[in-house]
Amino acid sequence: MSGSEVDALLDELRQQGWESYVFGPRDDPSAVGMAYRWQTCADVLVLHAEDEATAYRMPLCPNADLFAPEIVSWHYHAPAEWTIRAVLSLPRP
């Protein structure tokens, strides 16, 4: 896996309208989050490093925290490239 592949996949998420979040200092974040809100749920991606990322689909309940869900309907954890590919391949809810 190369950083350029991950960068290209992240560009695809941005082009699809995913929101970006940075955890920690912008120049040295501890994690980067991305989320896409559907009408009733959200797809969320959390990147810790190129070799560690998590994605999940969660219901959009009142006061739901995108990055601390109480319940998820789908979850995936793997290196960044495969996690991004997995979340991009999810069917529409």
C-alpha positions as CSV (number, residue, x, y, z in Angstrom):
1,M,0.0,0.0,0.0
2,S,1.2,3.4,-0.8
3,G,0.3,6.8,0.7
4,S,-0.7,8.0,-2.8
5,E,-3.4,5.2,-3.0
6,V,-4.8,6.3,0.4
7,D,-4.7,9.9,-0.7
8,A,-6.6,9.1,-3.9
9,L,-9.3,7.3,-1.9
10,L,-9.6,10.2,0.6
11,D,-10.0,12.6,-2.4
12,E,-12.8,10.4,-3.6
13,L,-14.5,10.6,-0.2
14,R,-14.1,14.4,-0.2
15,Q,-15.6,14.6,-3.7
16,Q,-18.6,12.7,-2.5
17,G,-19.2,15.2,0.2
18,W,-17.8,13.6,3.3
19,E,-17.1,15.9,6.2
20,S,-13.6,16.0,7.7
21,Y,-12.6,16.2,11.3
22,V,-9.1,16.5,12.9
23,F,-8.3,15.1,16.4
24,G,-5.4,16.9,17.9
25,P,-3.1,19.6,16.4
26,R,-3.7,20.1,12.7
27,D,0.0,19.6,12.0
28,D,0.3,16.4,14.0
29,P,-3.2,14.9,14.5
30,S,-3.7,11.8,16.6
31,A,-6.5,10.8,14.2
32,V,-8.5,12.1,11.3
33,G,-12.2,11.4,11.0
34,M,-14.6,11.6,8.1
35,A,-18.3,11.2,8.0
36,Y,-21.1,11.1,5.5
37,R,-24.6,11.8,6.8
38,W,-27.6,10.0,5.2
39,Q,-31.1,10.8,6.2
40,T,-31.3,8.2,8.9
41,C,-27.7,7.1,9.5
42,A,-24.1,8.1,9.0
43,D,-21.0,6.4,7.6
44,V,-17.9,7.2,9.6
45,L,-14.2,6.6,9.0
46,V,-11.5,7.1,11.6
47,L,-7.9,7.0,10.4
48,H,-5.2,6.5,13.0
49,A,-2.4,5.6,10.6
50,E,-1.9,4.0,7.2
51,D,-2.0,0.6,8.9
52,E,-4.9,1.2,11.2
53,A,-8.4,2.6,10.4
54,T,-11.9,1.9,11.5
55,A,-15.2,2.5,9.7
56,Y,-18.8,2.0,10.7
57,R,-22.4,2.8,9.9
58,M,-24.5,4.2,12.8
59,P,-28.0,5.5,13.2
60,L,-28.5,9.3,13.4
61,C,-30.4,9.5,16.7
62,P,-30.9,12.8,18.5
63,N,-27.7,13.9,20.2
64,A,-25.7,11.1,18.6
65,D,-21.9,11.5,18.7
66,L,-20.4,10.5,15.4
67,F,-17.2,9.4,17.0
68,A,-18.6,7.7,20.1
69,P,-21.6,5.7,18.8
70,E,-23.7,3.6,21.2
71,I,-24.8,1.3,18.4
72,V,-23.5,0.5,14.9
73,S,-25.1,-1.6,12.1
74,W,-21.8,-2.3,10.3
75,H,-18.1,-2.2,11.3
76,Y,-14.7,-2.7,9.6
77,H,-11.2,-2.4,11.0
78,A,-8.1,-2.9,8.8
79,P,-5.3,-0.9,7.2
80,A,-6.5,2.5,5.9
81,E,-6.6,1.5,2.2
82,W,-8.9,-1.5,2.8
83,T,-11.1,0.3,5.3
84,I,-11.7,3.2,2.9
85,R,-12.5,0.7,0.1
86,A,-14.9,-1.1,2.4
87,V,-16.8,2.0,3.4
88,L,-16.9,3.2,-0.2
89,S,-18.5,-0.1,-1.3
90,L,-21.4,0.1,1.2
91,P,-24.8,0.1,-0.4
92,R,-27.0,3.2,0.1
93,P,-29.0,2.7,3.3
